[in-house]
Amino acid sequence: MWANFHTHSDYCDGKGSLEDFLKSAENSKISGIGFSSHAPIRIPCRWCMKPTDLGRYLAEIEALKTTHPGIEIYKGLEVDFIPGIISPSHFSSMLDYTIGSIHFVSGYAGKHWEIDGTVATFREGLQNIFLQNIREAVTRYFELTREMILKDPPDVLGHLDKIKIQNIPDSFFEESESWYRDEIDKTLKTIKKSNIIVEVNTRGLYKKKSLTPYPSPWILERINDLQIPIMLNSDAHHPDDLIREFKSTAVLLRDIGFKKLSTFRNGIWNQVSFDEYGFDS
């Protein structure tokens, strides 16, 4: 039996209602689910929740706890970190947990640069902001990640190395490059000093946007060595995505040496043993 705390319904860019996700969770015998729509943001954002929908979103989740007593249901948001504009603490008081993620890096022509959009958008920002210097762009991505952890830490760090999504089909950088590994090491050392849980996110796998989960296996090995807690999420944008690639990723995590995964149980974070079929009861 699994749980999943990174989901996106039709309150943002997902497909399906909260009720649809719950029905799928019950059919899959999922023990717990967290709703984590993209938080409202004060810049143009086609995939974020509308500010006027936030109250309705929170109220609907509370109502569903009553109508679906057989599954643990939690209120969350995936919150972007943009200095001076948005950060996890803006919403944390009204939620059970926050996922903090970096989707925007710097800006040009009056707009923020989205690093996980189309390749064309990525190339445009890379040229206009960083003059094609991918090292500077990726370094800034990880600098923002560390700034969020230090200044306004979320409960969960979302898709740590998602900027690698642009390496398929094009190859902008190699993960073996020393500068890239230095950025990862600095970021992991910052995480280690916090109480943040690192998400292992399977969406890149089942969407064929990555050959590995976020984070990559070599990063997961370092996370295991540092004894940083992890959790398994699918970043589901459709009810059918709730546990996609969980089995194969759980096998990978066990092979690396992980013994426990973090999950919400009875309103608190717990470390739970697991295998490829789910959590131990």
C-alpha beads as a LAMMPS data file, in Angstrom:
LAMMPS data file: protein, C-alpha beads

281 atoms
280 bonds

1 atom types
1 bond types

-500.0 500.0 xlo xhi
-500.0 500.0 ylo yhi
-500.0 500.0 zlo zhi

Masses

1 110.0

Atoms # bond

1 1 1 0.000 0.000 0.000
2 1 1 1.389 3.372 -1.080
3 1 1 0.717 7.058 -0.419
4 1 1 1.292 10.082 -2.649
5 1 1 1.561 13.718 -1.592
6 1 1 2.343 15.440 -4.894
7 1 1 -0.799 15.716 -7.037
8 1 1 -2.246 18.324 -9.400
9 1 1 -5.975 18.463 -10.069
10 1 1 -8.058 20.754 -12.255
11 1 1 -7.543 23.502 -9.689
12 1 1 -4.270 24.096 -11.567
13 1 1 -2.803 22.229 -14.547
14 1 1 -4.006 18.737 -13.662
15 1 1 -6.738 16.710 -15.337
16 1 1 -9.526 15.605 -13.046
17 1 1 -11.267 16.769 -9.898
18 1 1 -10.167 16.122 -6.337
19 1 1 -12.954 13.537 -6.179
20 1 1 -11.547 11.809 -9.281
21 1 1 -8.141 11.556 -7.628
22 1 1 -9.676 10.116 -4.472
23 1 1 -11.599 7.462 -6.382
24 1 1 -8.403 6.431 -8.151
25 1 1 -6.541 6.363 -4.824
26 1 1 -9.190 4.137 -3.280
27 1 1 -9.137 1.798 -6.295
28 1 1 -5.339 1.566 -5.983
29 1 1 -5.619 0.928 -2.231
30 1 1 -3.584 4.039 -1.441
31 1 1 -3.525 4.756 2.285
32 1 1 -2.933 8.496 2.107
33 1 1 -3.095 11.305 -0.421
34 1 1 -2.023 14.923 -0.316
35 1 1 -3.384 17.521 -2.689
36 1 1 -0.681 19.953 -3.798
37 1 1 -1.904 22.217 -6.562
38 1 1 0.469 24.904 -7.808
39 1 1 0.031 27.832 -5.453
40 1 1 -1.352 31.153 -6.725
41 1 1 1.405 33.497 -7.764
42 1 1 1.560 37.238 -8.492
43 1 1 3.064 36.871 -11.953
44 1 1 1.527 35.514 -15.170
45 1 1 1.364 31.724 -14.792
46 1 1 -0.743 29.505 -17.038
47 1 1 -0.404 26.422 -14.801
48 1 1 -0.964 27.936 -11.342
49 1 1 -4.142 28.037 -9.291
50 1 1 -6.171 31.216 -9.590
51 1 1 -6.009 33.265 -6.371
52 1 1 -9.811 33.350 -6.234
53 1 1 -9.932 29.532 -6.117
54 1 1 -7.725 29.017 -3.062
55 1 1 -10.487 29.244 -0.462
56 1 1 -12.694 26.825 -2.394
57 1 1 -9.782 24.407 -2.812
58 1 1 -9.068 24.296 0.917
59 1 1 -12.751 23.965 1.813
60 1 1 -13.288 21.115 -0.645
61 1 1 -10.366 19.163 0.785
62 1 1 -11.798 19.540 4.281
63 1 1 -15.212 18.346 3.070
64 1 1 -13.696 15.304 1.362
65 1 1 -12.163 14.194 4.643
66 1 1 -15.699 13.605 5.872
67 1 1 -17.014 11.836 2.778
68 1 1 -13.927 9.610 2.339
69 1 1 -13.056 8.431 5.872
70 1 1 -11.183 5.361 4.627
71 1 1 -8.181 7.311 3.339
72 1 1 -6.006 9.936 4.992
73 1 1 -6.352 13.246 3.134
74 1 1 -4.017 16.217 3.530
75 1 1 -3.953 19.840 2.363
76 1 1 -0.847 20.976 0.556
77 1 1 0.414 23.280 -2.155
78 1 1 3.433 23.178 -4.405
79 1 1 4.841 26.651 -3.820
80 1 1 7.373 28.366 -6.012
81 1 1 10.261 30.302 -4.575
82 1 1 10.861 33.649 -6.257
83 1 1 12.658 36.121 -3.971
84 1 1 10.415 39.028 -3.088
85 1 1 7.376 37.498 -4.796
86 1 1 6.473 34.075 -3.372
87 1 1 7.814 31.488 -0.937
88 1 1 6.472 28.525 1.076
89 1 1 5.719 30.463 4.266
90 1 1 3.142 32.578 2.435
91 1 1 0.787 29.591 2.621
92 1 1 2.111 27.264 5.326
93 1 1 -0.262 28.399 8.090
94 1 1 -3.303 27.157 6.157
95 1 1 -1.831 23.806 5.089
96 1 1 -0.699 20.455 6.417
97 1 1 2.526 20.654 4.380
98 1 1 4.261 22.547 1.596
99 1 1 6.309 21.363 -1.359
100 1 1 8.881 23.964 -2.348
101 1 1 10.035 23.956 -5.964
102 1 1 12.022 26.073 -8.368
103 1 1 10.325 26.591 -11.735
104 1 1 11.451 30.136 -12.536
105 1 1 15.026 31.400 -12.796
106 1 1 15.705 35.104 -13.372
107 1 1 13.842 36.927 -16.129
108 1 1 13.970 39.035 -19.265
109 1 1 11.658 41.359 -21.205
110 1 1 9.465 41.756 -18.140
111 1 1 8.758 38.062 -17.682
112 1 1 10.141 35.261 -15.538
113 1 1 12.018 32.430 -17.230
114 1 1 10.386 29.026 -16.847
115 1 1 13.093 26.339 -16.839
116 1 1 10.863 23.294 -17.345
117 1 1 8.709 24.565 -20.196
118 1 1 9.352 23.941 -23.869
119 1 1 12.867 23.604 -25.235
120 1 1 12.225 26.757 -27.284
121 1 1 11.394 28.710 -24.117
122 1 1 14.459 27.289 -22.411
123 1 1 16.714 28.283 -25.305
124 1 1 15.214 31.764 -25.433
125 1 1 15.878 32.411 -21.758
126 1 1 19.302 30.843 -21.886
127 1 1 20.260 33.261 -24.670
128 1 1 18.587 36.410 -23.336
129 1 1 19.584 36.064 -19.680
130 1 1 22.765 33.985 -19.638
131 1 1 24.142 34.487 -23.185
132 1 1 24.030 30.694 -23.750
133 1 1 26.118 29.972 -20.657
134 1 1 24.392 26.848 -19.348
135 1 1 26.717 26.607 -16.373
136 1 1 25.628 30.033 -15.125
137 1 1 21.956 29.181 -15.674
138 1 1 22.096 25.868 -13.831
139 1 1 24.212 27.374 -11.058
140 1 1 21.555 30.049 -10.547
141 1 1 18.876 27.345 -10.353
142 1 1 20.692 25.622 -7.499
143 1 1 21.534 28.941 -5.811
144 1 1 17.807 29.664 -5.637
145 1 1 17.172 26.179 -4.270
146 1 1 19.671 26.765 -1.474
147 1 1 18.314 30.256 -0.777
148 1 1 14.819 28.813 -0.334
149 1 1 16.085 26.125 2.034
150 1 1 18.003 28.634 4.128
151 1 1 15.468 31.478 4.206
152 1 1 12.038 29.864 3.871
153 1 1 12.242 26.065 3.970
154 1 1 9.265 23.978 2.844
155 1 1 8.428 20.593 4.344
156 1 1 9.341 18.827 1.112
157 1 1 11.807 19.784 -1.615
158 1 1 10.225 19.113 -5.002
159 1 1 12.082 17.546 -7.942
160 1 1 15.570 18.666 -6.877
161 1 1 17.290 18.362 -10.267
162 1 1 14.373 19.005 -12.619
163 1 1 16.440 21.362 -14.751
164 1 1 17.932 18.225 -16.318
165 1 1 14.565 17.783 -18.099
166 1 1 15.965 19.899 -20.927
167 1 1 18.678 17.329 -21.651
168 1 1 16.093 15.247 -23.550
169 1 1 16.030 15.551 -26.515
170 1 1 18.873 18.100 -26.462
171 1 1 21.958 17.815 -24.293
172 1 1 22.771 21.100 -22.579
173 1 1 25.137 19.720 -19.930
174 1 1 26.547 16.474 -18.586
175 1 1 25.779 15.422 -15.045
176 1 1 29.324 14.109 -14.774
177 1 1 30.816 17.604 -15.120
178 1 1 32.650 18.668 -11.972
179 1 1 30.916 22.057 -11.675
180 1 1 27.498 20.378 -11.775
181 1 1 28.444 17.846 -9.137
182 1 1 29.831 20.645 -6.981
183 1 1 26.450 22.418 -7.159
184 1 1 24.670 19.226 -6.158
185 1 1 27.063 18.662 -3.249
186 1 1 26.612 22.224 -1.966
187 1 1 22.847 21.847 -2.197
188 1 1 22.807 18.504 -0.381
189 1 1 24.967 19.901 2.419
190 1 1 22.470 22.744 2.789
191 1 1 19.574 20.280 2.885
192 1 1 21.352 18.194 5.504
193 1 1 21.349 21.170 7.885
194 1 1 17.576 21.529 7.537
195 1 1 14.609 19.306 8.375
196 1 1 13.516 19.055 4.757
197 1 1 12.400 15.823 3.119
198 1 1 13.710 15.312 -0.414
199 1 1 11.104 14.112 -2.877
200 1 1 11.912 11.252 -5.247
201 1 1 9.689 12.181 -8.174
202 1 1 8.733 9.660 -10.887
203 1 1 6.987 11.989 -13.347
204 1 1 9.963 12.382 -15.667
205 1 1 10.079 8.600 -16.055
206 1 1 6.475 7.949 -17.038
207 1 1 6.266 11.088 -19.186
208 1 1 9.463 10.024 -21.004
209 1 1 11.129 13.332 -20.117
210 1 1 13.972 11.690 -18.205
211 1 1 15.702 8.323 -18.091
212 1 1 15.910 8.541 -14.307
213 1 1 13.759 9.897 -11.489
214 1 1 14.337 13.301 -9.933
215 1 1 16.912 13.185 -8.362
216 1 1 19.232 10.996 -10.457
217 1 1 20.515 7.719 -8.942
218 1 1 24.025 9.070 -8.292
219 1 1 22.482 11.962 -6.339
220 1 1 20.289 9.522 -4.428
221 1 1 23.418 7.608 -3.437
222 1 1 24.822 10.784 -1.886
223 1 1 21.508 11.512 -0.204
224 1 1 21.582 8.043 1.318
225 1 1 25.165 8.542 2.507
226 1 1 24.122 11.810 4.182
227 1 1 21.052 10.136 5.726
228 1 1 18.712 12.782 4.342
229 1 1 15.066 11.629 4.513
230 1 1 13.245 10.976 1.248
231 1 1 9.688 10.339 0.113
232 1 1 8.252 8.844 -3.065
233 1 1 5.818 10.910 -5.159
234 1 1 4.553 10.747 -8.726
235 1 1 3.739 14.432 -9.304
236 1 1 0.416 13.134 -10.660
237 1 1 -1.425 15.394 -13.097
238 1 1 -4.049 12.728 -13.851
239 1 1 -5.824 10.269 -11.536
240 1 1 -4.179 7.361 -13.351
241 1 1 -0.706 8.681 -12.480
242 1 1 -0.868 8.235 -8.706
243 1 1 1.584 5.337 -8.348
244 1 1 3.186 5.216 -11.784
245 1 1 6.783 3.954 -11.716
246 1 1 6.593 3.448 -7.946
247 1 1 7.548 -0.224 -8.141
248 1 1 10.641 0.262 -10.316
249 1 1 11.752 3.306 -8.337
250 1 1 11.268 1.504 -5.030
251 1 1 13.531 -1.276 -6.319
252 1 1 16.123 1.351 -7.266
253 1 1 15.930 2.946 -3.824
254 1 1 16.308 -0.382 -2.071
255 1 1 19.310 -1.254 -4.268
256 1 1 20.941 2.064 -3.343
257 1 1 20.485 1.231 0.328
258 1 1 17.435 3.170 1.489
259 1 1 15.460 1.380 4.196
260 1 1 12.786 3.988 5.005
261 1 1 10.525 6.451 3.232
262 1 1 8.803 9.459 4.760
263 1 1 5.022 9.580 4.749
264 1 1 2.261 11.429 6.557
265 1 1 0.397 9.263 9.048
266 1 1 -2.070 10.578 11.588
267 1 1 -0.992 14.118 10.851
268 1 1 2.743 13.708 11.424
269 1 1 5.692 12.686 9.308
270 1 1 6.782 9.088 9.839
271 1 1 9.676 7.007 8.591
272 1 1 8.268 3.740 7.223
273 1 1 9.910 0.597 5.868
274 1 1 9.031 -0.304 2.284
275 1 1 9.586 -2.696 -0.570
276 1 1 8.560 -2.623 -4.235
277 1 1 4.938 -3.300 -3.293
278 1 1 4.503 -0.450 -0.816
279 1 1 4.910 0.470 2.812
280 1 1 5.170 -2.121 5.550
281 1 1 2.088 -2.105 7.744

Bonds

1 1 1 2
2 1 2 3
3 1 3 4
4 1 4 5
5 1 5 6
6 1 6 7
7 1 7 8
8 1 8 9
9 1 9 10
10 1 10 11
11 1 11 12
12 1 12 13
13 1 13 14
14 1 14 15
15 1 15 16
16 1 16 17
17 1 17 18
18 1 18 19
19 1 19 20
20 1 20 21
21 1 21 22
22 1 22 23
23 1 23 24
24 1 24 25
25 1 25 26
26 1 26 27
27 1 27 28
28 1 28 29
29 1 29 30
30 1 30 31
31 1 31 32
32 1 32 33
33 1 33 34
34 1 34 35
35 1 35 36
36 1 36 37
37 1 37 38
38 1 38 39
39 1 39 40
40 1 40 41
41 1 41 42
42 1 42 43
43 1 43 44
44 1 44 45
45 1 45 46
46 1 46 47
47 1 47 48
48 1 48 49
49 1 49 50
50 1 50 51
51 1 51 52
52 1 52 53
53 1 53 54
54 1 54 55
55 1 55 56
56 1 56 57
57 1 57 58
58 1 58 59
59 1 59 60
60 1 60 61
61 1 61 62
62 1 62 63
63 1 63 64
64 1 64 65
65 1 65 66
66 1 66 67
67 1 67 68
68 1 68 69
69 1 69 70
70 1 70 71
71 1 71 72
72 1 72 73
73 1 73 74
74 1 74 75
75 1 75 76
76 1 76 77
77 1 77 78
78 1 78 79
79 1 79 80
80 1 80 81
81 1 81 82
82 1 82 83
83 1 83 84
84 1 84 85
85 1 85 86
86 1 86 87
87 1 87 88
88 1 88 89
89 1 89 90
90 1 90 91
91 1 91 92
92 1 92 93
93 1 93 94
94 1 94 95
95 1 95 96
96 1 96 97
97 1 97 98
98 1 98 99
99 1 99 100
100 1 100 101
101 1 101 102
102 1 102 103
103 1 103 104
104 1 104 105
105 1 105 106
106 1 106 107
107 1 107 108
108 1 108 109
109 1 109 110
110 1 110 111
111 1 111 112
112 1 112 113
113 1 113 114
114 1 114 115
115 1 115 116
116 1 116 117
117 1 117 118
118 1 118 119
119 1 119 120
120 1 120 121
121 1 121 122
122 1 122 123
123 1 123 124
124 1 124 125
125 1 125 126
126 1 126 127
127 1 127 128
128 1 128 129
129 1 129 130
130 1 130 131
131 1 131 132
132 1 132 133
133 1 133 134
134 1 134 135
135 1 135 136
136 1 136 137
137 1 137 138
138 1 138 139
139 1 139 140
140 1 140 141
141 1 141 142
142 1 142 143
143 1 143 144
144 1 144 145
145 1 145 146
146 1 146 147
147 1 147 148
148 1 148 149
149 1 149 150
150 1 150 151
151 1 151 152
152 1 152 153
153 1 153 154
154 1 154 155
155 1 155 156
156 1 156 157
157 1 157 158
158 1 158 159
159 1 159 160
160 1 160 161
161 1 161 162
162 1 162 163
163 1 163 164
164 1 164 165
165 1 165 166
166 1 166 167
167 1 167 168
168 1 168 169
169 1 169 170
170 1 170 171
171 1 171 172
172 1 172 173
173 1 173 174
174 1 174 175
175 1 175 176
176 1 176 177
177 1 177 178
178 1 178 179
179 1 179 180
180 1 180 181
181 1 181 182
182 1 182 183
183 1 183 184
184 1 184 185
185 1 185 186
186 1 186 187
187 1 187 188
188 1 188 189
189 1 189 190
190 1 190 191
191 1 191 192
192 1 192 193
193 1 193 194
194 1 194 195
195 1 195 196
196 1 196 197
197 1 197 198
198 1 198 199
199 1 199 200
200 1 200 201
201 1 201 202
202 1 202 203
203 1 203 204
204 1 204 205
205 1 205 206
206 1 206 207
207 1 207 208
208 1 208 209
209 1 209 210
210 1 210 211
211 1 211 212
212 1 212 213
213 1 213 214
214 1 214 215
215 1 215 216
216 1 216 217
217 1 217 218
218 1 218 219
219 1 219 220
220 1 220 221
221 1 221 222
222 1 222 223
223 1 223 224
224 1 224 225
225 1 225 226
226 1 226 227
227 1 227 228
228 1 228 229
229 1 229 230
230 1 230 231
231 1 231 232
232 1 232 233
233 1 233 234
234 1 234 235
235 1 235 236
236 1 236 237
237 1 237 238
238 1 238 239
239 1 239 240
240 1 240 241
241 1 241 242
242 1 242 243
243 1 243 244
244 1 244 245
245 1 245 246
246 1 246 247
247 1 247 248
248 1 248 249
249 1 249 250
250 1 250 251
251 1 251 252
252 1 252 253
253 1 253 254
254 1 254 255
255 1 255 256
256 1 256 257
257 1 257 258
258 1 258 259
259 1 259 260
260 1 260 261
261 1 261 262
262 1 262 263
263 1 263 264
264 1 264 265
265 1 265 266
266 1 266 267
267 1 267 268
268 1 268 269
269 1 269 270
270 1 270 271
271 1 271 272
272 1 272 273
273 1 273 274
274 1 274 275
275 1 275 276
276 1 276 277
277 1 277 278
278 1 278 279
279 1 279 280
280 1 280 281
